[in-house]
Amino acid sequence: MILAYILISVIIVSLVAFVGVLTLFLKQKLLEKILFWLVSFAAGALLGAAFLDLLPEALEHSGGVVLIYALIGVVTFYIIETFMFWYHCHYGHHHHHKHPRVKSFAYLNLVGDGVHNFVDGMIIAAAYLTSTTLGLTTTLAVILHEIPQELGDFGILIYGGFKRGKALFFNFLCAVSAIFGALAVYAFSARIEHLTEFLVPFAAGGFIYIASADLIPELHKETNFKKALMQLLCFILGMAIIYAITFLHPH
């Protein structure tokens, strides 16, 4: 039954890769408005999952060493983003014209995205192996941060010269790596002692990094008071929903 939960969750997460198709049907202003609320909500959900669910569960079983594992998670996600997406930051944000190396950058972005999704699959599987509730909240948090990321990745591939259909296909192939990550954890969890005890706080560290380093800085760019207030409400709502799931389905 746990394996079924894991597979269904990572398949849903993988299908998020097709969110890029929204760019074909939605007007740019509407798409930006959706992302405006989603980023706020995702930041709250990620922090909520880390501090209200993942870390308390890990501390209950492993004690103070959990904080070291969480710190390893923060550092690991920093390394992944810094080195695997270096070309993304360099060319994607500072160049607005076609660059001779942009095609290779698009493929490099696919590699980085594949690694990232593989880790997501590992995290989801480890959470379900700890408890069903932890698996559900972790899956929700992953999905919420994957949507804006996948839209961004789709845009990067288009910028790199891919046609829309090809970009969606390759984006989905990278997303499928989450399934292999989940299956790897499920297969080796019984053989590698305390694997889930490491991966759960590691996931919390990753979520804290994504929310703090990537999403919250985006929220700070809003200068309109009313919009900033709405962002705050969405941010709190993200935490509240994670808390509600944990409260209604205790571990």
C-alpha positions in Angstrom: 0.0 0.0 0.0 2.8 2.4 0.8 4.4 1.7 -2.6 1.1 2.5 -4.2 1.0 5.9 -2.4 4.6 6.6 -3.4 4.1 5.8 -7.0 0.8 7.8 -7.3 2.5 10.8 -5.7 5.6 10.8 -7.8 3.6 10.2 -11.0 1.4 13.3 -10.1 4.6 15.3 -9.4 6.0 14.1 -12.8 2.9 15.2 -14.6 3.4 18.7 -13.3 6.1 19.0 -16.0 3.2 19.5 -18.5 2.2 22.7 -16.7 4.2 24.5 -19.4 1.3 23.8 -21.8 -0.5 26.6 -19.9 1.7 29.1 -21.8 -0.1 28.1 -25.0 -3.6 29.0 -23.8 -3.2 31.6 -21.0 -2.5 35.3 -21.6 0.8 36.5 -20.2 -0.9 38.8 -17.7 -3.1 36.0 -16.3 -0.2 33.6 -16.1 1.8 36.2 -14.2 -1.1 36.8 -11.8 -1.4 33.0 -11.1 2.3 32.8 -10.4 2.1 35.9 -8.2 -0.2 34.0 -5.8 1.3 30.6 -6.2 4.9 31.7 -5.3 3.6 33.2 -2.0 1.5 30.1 -1.2 4.3 27.7 -2.1 6.8 29.6 0.1 4.4 29.2 3.1 3.7 25.6 2.3 7.4 24.7 2.1 8.2 26.3 5.4 5.1 24.8 6.9 6.1 21.3 5.8 9.6 21.8 7.1 8.9 23.3 10.5 5.4 21.9 11.3 5.8 18.3 9.9 9.2 17.1 8.7 11.4 18.4 11.5 9.1 17.6 14.4 8.7 14.0 13.1 12.4 13.6 12.6 13.3 15.1 16.1 10.8 12.6 17.7 12.8 9.7 16.3 16.4 10.9 16.0 17.1 13.8 18.4 19.5 16.6 17.9 21.4 15.0 15.0 18.4 16.0 12.9 19.5 19.6 12.8 22.8 18.5 11.3 21.0 16.5 8.6 18.7 19.6 7.9 21.8 21.8 7.5 23.3 19.2 5.1 20.0 19.6 3.1 20.3 23.4 3.0 24.0 23.1 1.8 23.2 20.4 -0.7 20.4 22.3 -2.4 22.6 25.4 -2.4 25.3 23.4 -4.3 22.8 22.0 -6.7 21.4 25.4 -7.5 24.7 27.2 -7.7 26.6 24.7 -9.9 23.9 22.8 -11.8 22.0 26.0 -12.7 25.0 28.4 -13.1 24.3 28.8 -16.8 20.6 29.5 -16.0 21.6 32.5 -13.8 24.3 33.7 -16.2 22.6 33.5 -19.5 18.9 33.4 -18.6 18.9 36.6 -16.6 21.6 38.7 -18.1 21.2 38.1 -21.8 18.1 38.9 -23.8 19.4 37.8 -27.2 20.4 34.4 -28.6 23.8 33.4 -27.4 25.9 30.8 -29.3 26.2 28.7 -26.1 22.5 28.9 -25.2 21.7 25.5 -26.8 24.2 23.7 -24.6 22.9 25.6 -21.6 19.4 24.3 -22.3 20.7 20.7 -22.2 22.7 21.5 -19.0 19.5 22.8 -17.5 17.8 19.5 -18.3 20.5 17.6 -16.5 20.2 19.8 -13.4 16.4 19.5 -13.5 16.7 15.7 -13.7 19.0 15.6 -10.6 16.6 17.9 -8.8 13.6 15.7 -9.6 15.4 12.6 -8.6 16.1 14.1 -5.2 12.4 15.1 -5.0 11.4 11.5 -5.6 13.7 10.3 -2.9 12.3 12.8 -0.4 8.7 11.8 -1.1 9.4 8.1 -0.7 11.3 8.7 2.5 8.4 10.7 3.9 5.8 8.0 3.1 8.1 5.3 4.6 7.9 7.4 7.8 4.2 8.0 7.8 1.3 8.5 5.3 0.6 12.0 6.6 4.2 13.1 6.2 4.1 11.7 2.7 1.0 13.7 1.8 2.2 17.0 3.1 5.6 16.5 1.5 4.0 15.7 -1.9 1.8 18.8 -1.7 4.9 21.0 -0.8 6.9 19.5 -3.7 4.0 20.0 -6.2 3.6 23.6 -5.1 7.2 24.5 -5.7 7.4 22.4 -8.9 4.7 24.3 -10.7 6.5 27.7 -11.0 9.8 25.9 -11.4 8.5 23.8 -14.3 7.0 26.9 -16.0 10.5 28.5 -15.7 12.2 25.4 -17.0 9.8 25.3 -20.0 10.7 29.0 -20.7 14.4 28.2 -20.5 14.1 25.4 -23.1 12.1 27.6 -25.5 14.8 30.3 -25.1 17.4 27.7 -25.8 15.9 26.9 -29.2 13.5 24.0 -28.4 10.1 23.8 -30.1 7.2 23.8 -27.7 6.3 20.1 -28.2 9.9 19.1 -27.8 10.4 21.3 -24.7 7.3 19.7 -23.0 8.6 16.2 -23.9 12.1 16.7 -22.5 10.8 18.5 -19.5 8.6 15.4 -18.8 11.5 13.0 -19.3 13.4 14.9 -16.6 10.4 14.9 -14.3 10.2 11.1 -14.6 13.5 10.9 -12.8 11.4 11.5 -9.6 10.0 8.0 -10.0 13.4 6.4 -10.2 14.5 8.4 -7.1 11.4 7.2 -5.2 11.9 3.5 -6.2 15.6 3.7 -5.3 14.7 4.8 -1.7 11.9 2.2 -1.4 14.2 -0.6 -2.6 17.2 0.2 -0.4 15.5 1.6 2.7 15.4 -1.8 4.3 19.1 -2.4 3.5 20.5 1.0 4.4 19.9 1.5 8.1 18.4 4.8 9.1 18.1 6.0 5.5 14.7 7.7 6.1 15.9 9.2 9.4 18.4 11.1 7.3 16.3 11.9 4.3 13.3 13.4 6.2 15.3 16.2 7.9 17.4 16.5 4.7 14.2 17.3 2.9 13.3 19.9 5.5 16.6 21.6 4.9 15.9 21.6 1.2 12.5 23.1 1.6 13.8 25.8 3.9 16.5 26.7 1.3 14.0 26.8 -1.6 11.6 29.0 0.4 14.2 31.3 1.8 16.7 31.6 -1.0 14.4 31.4 -4.1 10.8 32.2 -3.2 10.7 34.8 -0.4 13.2 37.1 -2.2 10.7 37.2 -5.1 8.0 38.3 -2.6 10.2 41.2 -1.5 10.2 42.6 -5.0 6.5 43.6 -4.6 6.3 47.3 -3.7 2.5 47.7 -3.8 1.1 47.6 -0.2 -2.2 45.8 -1.1 -0.5 43.2 -3.3 2.2 42.7 -0.6 -0.6 42.2 2.0 -2.3 39.6 -0.3 1.1 37.8 -0.7 1.4 37.7 3.1 -2.1 36.1 3.4 -1.2 33.5 0.7 2.0 32.8 2.5 0.2 32.2 5.8 -2.5 30.2 4.1 0.2 27.8 2.7 1.4 27.2 6.3 -2.1 26.8 7.6 -3.0 24.1 5.0 0.0 22.1 5.9 -0.9 22.4 9.6 -4.5 21.4 8.9 -3.3 18.2 7.0 -1.0 17.3 9.9 -3.7 18.0 12.5 -6.5 16.1 10.7 -4.2 13.1 9.8 -1.8 12.8 12.8 1.3 10.5 12.3 
